[in-house]
Amino acid sequence: MNKLFATAATVAVMASAAPAVAADIIVVAHGQANDPFWSVVKNGAAKAGEDTGANVDFRSPETFDMVKMSQLIDAAVNQEPDGLVVSIPDADALGPSIQRAVAAGIPVISMNSGSDVAHELGALLHVGQSEFDAGKAAGEKLASMGGTKGICVNQEVGNVALDMRCDGFAEGFGNEVTVIPTMTDPAEVESKVRAALESDPDVDTVLGLGASLVGEPAVAAVTALGRDDVLVASFDLSAGFLQAVADGKAAFAIDQQQFLQGYLPVTFLALHADYGLMPGGDVASGPNLVTQDSAAQVIDLSAEGIR
C-alpha cells in the first residue's frame, strides 16, 4: 500500500512539474510555403511542433510583400503567442513590427535572413547563414574552377539577403559580375539566363540564388545552348539541381539546411516557454557546398522535403 501511495505521489509531482499547456509559436516568413525552399522550412517547423508538443502556425504573404509581412507580424503580436519566429529580409520595413513584439514581452528568434540586424531589433538569436560569406565562398570556389566572367541571377529583388549573396559572390569571384534580376518564374529565368549567355559569349559562370527557381532553369538554358564551358552553381537544394550536380551538369549547390531554420527556432522557443531554456548565441545552419561527390547522397532527402 505504501508503495502504491509512493508511486501515486511521484506521478503527481511529475505532472505538476510538466508544462500544463502547449506553447503557441507563430512563424512569419517572407517566402511562400508553396516555394520548394520554404516548404522545407515549413516542414522543419511542423516537425518541431510534433516533437515538442507546441502549436505551430506558419504564415507568409502570397508574394514578396514587406507591407503585408509587417501586417502579419503585427497580427501575430496581437495574439500574444509564447514565441515568434521571423525572417528579416528588410529591416527598415519589418523592424518596427519586430520591436513591437519584443516590447510586448514576446520572445523573438530570427531565421534565414537578418543575421546582421537581428540582435539590434531585439531578437534573442538568429538561425541561418551569413549570406555575404556564403556568396564569397561560392565566388572563390567558382574562380578556382576557372570562371572568369559571371552573372548572379536574383529572383527576389529587394530582398537584402539575396543582394548580400551577389555582393559576396562578386568579392570572392574577383572578376566581373553582372546581376540579372528576374521574377520567381522558372521560364522567365531560363529565358533571361539564355539571353545573357547569347549576348555575351565571355560569360562562363552563373550563380543562382535558389535551386528550383533559378538553378534548374539556368542548367536548362546552358544545356539548350550547348555551353559545356559554363559553370553553374546555386544556393539551396532541390532534387533536380542536385541531380544536375551529380551528373556533372552543375558545379555545386550551397546548402544552408533550411529544415533546421524552421525546426530549431520553434524548438528553442518551446523549450523557453516550458523551461526557460535558450542557447547563448546564434546558430549557423550553413553554408555547406554540395559537390558531385556528395550530391547523390542528399537527393532522396531533398525529394522528401528535408534537404
RAPERA-V355939 format. One record per helix or strand. SS is the DSSP state (H for helix, E for strand). FROM is the first residue (numbers start at 0). TO is the last residue. If there is no record, write none. Layout:
ss: <SS/SS>
from: <FROM/FROM>
to: <TO/TO>
//
This chain:
ss: <H/E/H/E/H/E/H/E/E/H/E/H/E/H/E/H/E/H/E/H/E/E/H>
from: <1/23/35/54/65/82/90/107/125/130/148/159/175/185/204/210/230/238/251/257/282/287/291>
to: <16/28/51/59/77/85/102/111/127/143/153/172/180/198/207/224/234/245/254/274/283/289/302>
//
